[in-house]
Amino acid sequence: MTIRTLAIITSQAFSLVNFRGPLIRELVARGTRVYALAPDYCDEVREQVVALGAEPVAYRVQKVGLNPLRDAWDTLRLAHLLKRLEVDATFGYFIKPVIYGAFAARLAGVPRHYSMVEGRGFVFEGRWHELSLPRRWMRRGVAWLYRQALARSERTIFLNRDDTLYFLLNGMVERERVVRIHGIGLDLEHFSSVPSHTAPIRFVMVSRMLKAKGVYEFVEAARRVKTRFPEAEFRLVGPTDNHPRSVPAAELRAWHAQGLVEWVGRAKDVRRWFHDASVYVLPSWYGEGVPRGNQEAMAMARPVITTDWIGCRDTVAHGVNGFLVPTRDSEALAEAMMRYLEAPELIGRHGRQGRRMAERFYDVRETNDRLCAALGVMGAAPAEVPQMRHEGTAWQGEGSA
């Protein structure tokens, strides 16, 4: 069936521009009418979505928490909206749009629904024996909902190896419905390679200021490094918010005042901060997909220090384009940082390798081809169905450090 009209369903309006913008533009160019459904439009984002060629549509969803009655009511309202729009297919990303979008599409009689899992999220963090009883029930409930929703999806798109295997091995998705891509794709001309920055050597982290993103580990590593290399600089770029695990703004300002790290808050154009960085750092233990910041840093020829963790490990070949460190280990993180301070020539070498990897894996044009193929849009190459094995990062470069 040719998809002439598609409803893209998300729980965060800004992501339609930041994460799905190139895909929307490509779908429109291929003749697909795109409705962009989000619950939190502002005038600026609405205008940006229109500029992409899509039609912004507001709907209601409770973005966080599980409230069965509220979620059921929101699902019925979404089904009514989809029926009125008369779309050929729906495409949900983020947890509630994936799960309740699939149910709403079925209720509305939409012929096809597609899902993208961009990370497991908070509910799947932690080992089973470490969880409280309420967290165990929540995980079981969400796993059951995923199983039901993904059985109603034509294709489920994953970004990293670990999530693909986790959902397969736990019976949450059928293998023949799975497609894996390497990330959401980047405009490699927009994120272009720039010369390495070594005077001073500056470590930069671009992220929401969440505990699970590794903010405390970054700050503690900075404290350790400065005892040996007081000239090294450290910068945090990103907003704090009302998330229950957000780092308090007062604490960020206190670190800034101490001269330990510089906190610059939200950035409209992150390229400036990558340009001034020597090394990009993301010590995350969050439920990542494939961290966009890692990809952007690689595209701009910056080495990456990140954790040997879900999604993060997909971006780094240890000693080739950066270093992998254990999660929640500020000492190991500090040691990786000091490798670059002790041997600054690694900064340029690893950065060049990162750019080559970005060109191989993260070109948005190739990613859009794979996504359009997964969505069954005309004029696309066949989608890749991954093999059921967990290989390491396959990359050969100039050499390792």
N, C-alpha and C positions, 0 to 999 in steps of 0.2 A: 504494500500500500504506500502510495506517495504521501508524504507529510507536507501538507500545504499550510496548516496552521498548527503552531506549537505553543503551549503554555509552559514557561519556565517558572518554577515555584521555588522561592527561597524564603528564609526567615530574616534576612538582613539585606535591605535595599542597596546599601553601598556596594555589596559584593557583586551585584549585577554589572556594575561599571568596572570595579577593580579586578574581579576574577573572571567574569563571563563576557566582558566587553568585546574582545576579539571574536569569540564564538558567536555572539549575537550578530555582529556585523557580517560575519561569514554566512550565517544562516539566511539573513535578509538578502545578501548578494546572490544566494542560490535560489531565491524565490519563495522562501518560507515566511509566512506572516507570524511574527513573534509577539505574544503577550507576555509581559514580565510582571509576575505576581509577587508582591512583597507587602509586609504589614506596616512598614515604618518609613514610608516615603516622606522626604522633604522636597521643597521646591527645586533645590539645586540638583538633587539626584534624579528627580523626575525629568528635568530638562536634559540631563546627560543621557538618560535612557532613551528619550525621544530622539536625541542626536544620533544614537546608535542605530536607529531605524525600528526600534521596538515600541510597543504600546504599553505604558505603565498601567498596572491595575492593582488597586489596594485590596487586601483581604485581611481577615483577622486570624491571628494565631498567638498563643501564649508561648513566647520564645524559649523560656526555661521552665523546668519543673514538670511534674506529671500530675495532672488533675483530670481523671478519666471523664467526668461529666463535662467539664469545660472543653476538653480535647474532642470528645464525641460531637458536641454541639458545633465546634469550629469546623470539624470534618464535614458535617452535613451542610453547613453554610458554604464551604469550599466546593462541595459537589454541586450545589445549586449554581454557583458562579461558573464552574466549568461547563455545566450543561447549557447555560445561557451563551457562553462564548463559542460553543460548538467547535471545539478544537479536535484535530485528528490525533494529537498525542500530548502527553505531559512529560516534563523532565524536572524532577525534584533533586535538590542537593541541600545538605545539612539535615540533621536527624529527623526533625518533625516534618519538613516537606517531603522527605523520602518516605516516611512511614504513613503519615496521614494523607499525603498527596496520592499515594498508591490506592488507599481505600476510597478517597474522594473520586478519583478517576474511575474506579470500578463502579461506584454508585451512580456516577454521571453517565455511564455508558461510553466513556472515552475508549477508543479501540486500543490504544497503546500507552503504556507508562514506562518511563526510563528513570533510573536512579543513579546517583553518584555518591559514593561514600568517600568523604574527604578526610576521614580520621574517625577513630572510634569515640573520642570524646571522654568526658569525665566518668560516665557510668561504667566504662570498661577499664578504668585505671585501677591498679593494685591487684595483688594476687588474691585468689579466692579465700585462702585461710586468714588473710589479713583484714577482710571486710567485716563490717558490722552486719547484723542480721537484716536491718532495713536495706543496706546497700546490696546485699545478696539477693533479696527479693526484687529490688529495682533492676538489677542486672538481668535476672531471669525474665522479668517482665519485658524489658526492652529487647532482649534476644528473641523472645517469642514474637513480639511485634515486628521486628526485622524479618523474621522467618516468614511471617504471613505477608508482609508487604513486598518483599523481594520475590516471592513466588508469583506475585501479580505484576512484576516488572519484566518487560521484554529483555532488557539488558541491565546489568548493574556494573557501573564503571568504578574501578578502584585506582588509586594513585600509587600505592606502594605494595611491596611484596608481602610484608607482615600482615597487613589488613586482609589482603586477598586470601592468604592461607588461613588466617584466623576464622574468617567467615565460612570458608569451605570446610575446614576441619570440624567446626562446631555446627555444621548442618544448617547454617543460616541462609545459604544461597546455593543454587545448583551450578555445577561447573559450566555447563553449556550456556548459562546466562551471563557469564562473567567476561568482562573485558578489562584489561589493565593498561593504563597509559603511564608515562613517566612523571607527569606533573600537569598542571593546567596550562603550561605554555607561556612563553615570553616573547615580546617583540624585541628581537636581538639587535635591532637598529636603535630602538628607544633606550634599551639597556646595553649600551655599547662599551667595548673594552676601553679602559683608560690606563695611563701609565701607573706603575706602582707608587705608593706613598710611603716613604721611610723616614721623613724628618718633620715631626717626630713620629715614632712608631705609635700608632693609635689603634686600639681595639674597640670596635663598635658593635653594639647589639641593637637591632631594629625589631621591635615586637610590642604587642600589648604588654603592659606591665603586670603580668600575672606571675604568681609564685611558681606555677608549674612550667612556665617558660624558662625558668632558671635565673631569675633576676638576682636572688640572694646569692646563688653560687657565683654569678658574674662579679658581684660586688666583693664577696669574700676573696675571690681569686685576685681581683685588683689590689686588695689590701696586702695580700701575700707578695705579689709581684713588685709592688712599690717599695718593699723593704730592700730589694736587691737592685731594682731599676726605677729609681724615683722619677726619672724623666719620662717614663711611659705614661700614655694618656688613655683614658677609658671614657666611653660615651654611651649613654642609654638614649635611644630614640623611640618614642612611642607613648601612647596615652595610658592613663589610668582610668578606671571606670567603676561602675557599681557592682561588678562581678564579686561574689563572696570571697574569691581567692585573689583579688587584686591587691597589689602592693600599695599601701597607703601613700597618698601624695606627700604627706608630711615627712614620711621616711625618705622618700626620694629627694625632697628638697634638703633634708638634713645631710644626706650623703654629698649632695652638690655643694652645700655650704662648707663642708669639711675639706673639699678639694679632692675627695676620693674618686668620685665619678661625676661627669657632667650629665645632667638630665635635661633634654631639650623638648620633651613632650611630643605632641602629635606633629607629623611631617606630611605636608601635602605632596611633596615630590621627594622621594627617598633617595633619588640619584645623587643629590648633593652630599648626603651623609656617607654613601658608599664611596664617592669620589675622594672624600677626606679621610677615609679609613685605610689603614694598612692591612688589617685582618678583620674579618667578620666573625662574630661569635654568637652561637645560639646553644646554650647548655640546657635544652628543653627536656622535660620528662612529661610533657603534655601529650594528649592523644592526637598527634600530628597526622596529616595526610602526607604531602611532601612539602616541607616549609618553603613558602614563596621567597622569604628573605634569603635563604640559602641559595636558591636558584638565581635571584637577582644579583647577589654578590658574585657568584661564579661568572655570570654573564659580563659583569664589569671588571673581571680579572682580579678578583680579590680571593685570597685563601680563606678557607672556612674551617673554624674549629666548632665542632658540634658533638652531640652525644651519640653513642652507639645505641640508638633507640629507634623505635618505630618511625618510619618516614625519614628521620634525620640521616640514618645510616645509608639511605639510598642515594644521598647527594655527595658523599665523600669517599674517595679511595684513600685509605690511611697512608700518609706519607707522600701522596701524589699531588692532590689539590688541597690538602689540609690534614687535620688530625681528628680522630674520633676519641672521645674520652668517656668514662663511665658516667652514668647519671648521678646527680646529687653529690658529686665529688669535686669540691672546689680546689683541693690540692692537686689533683690530676689536671684540672683545667688550668691552674696557674703554671704547672710544669709545661703544658703545651704552649701557652703564651710565651713562656721564657725561651722556648726553642727558637722562636722568631726574633727575639731580642738578642739571643746569643749568635744567631746566624741570619742576619737580615737578608742575605741573598736568596733565602728560601721564599721570601715574600713574592718576588717577581716570578720565580720558577713555578711555585704552586698556583699563583694567580693565572698564569698563562695556561696551565693545565685545566684549571677550572673553566676558563673561557672555552677551551676546546670541548670539554664535556657538555657545557651548556649548548654549544652549537650542535652537538650530536643528539642530545636528549630533549632539549627544552624549546626548540624552535616552534613558535606558536602556529606557524603555517602547517607544519606536519601534525602538531597536536590537534588542530582544528579538523584536518582530514580524518584523523582517527576518530574524533568525537562525532563528526558528521556520519561516518560509516557506522559507528555504534548506534546512532539514532536513526539509521535507515534513510538518511537524506540523500537525494540523488546527486550523482557526480562525485561520490566519495570512494576512496580505496577501501578494500575489505578490512574489517576490524580484526585486531589481534586477540585471540583467545589464549591466555597464558598456559604454559605447562605447569603441572602440579609438582613443582620442586622449588627449593629455596636456595638459589645460587647466590654467590657473593657478587659484589660490584665488579663487572667485567670491564676493565679499562687498563690499557697499557699506555704509558706516557713517556716523558723524557727520562724519568727515573724517580726513585723514591728517596725520601730523606730519613 
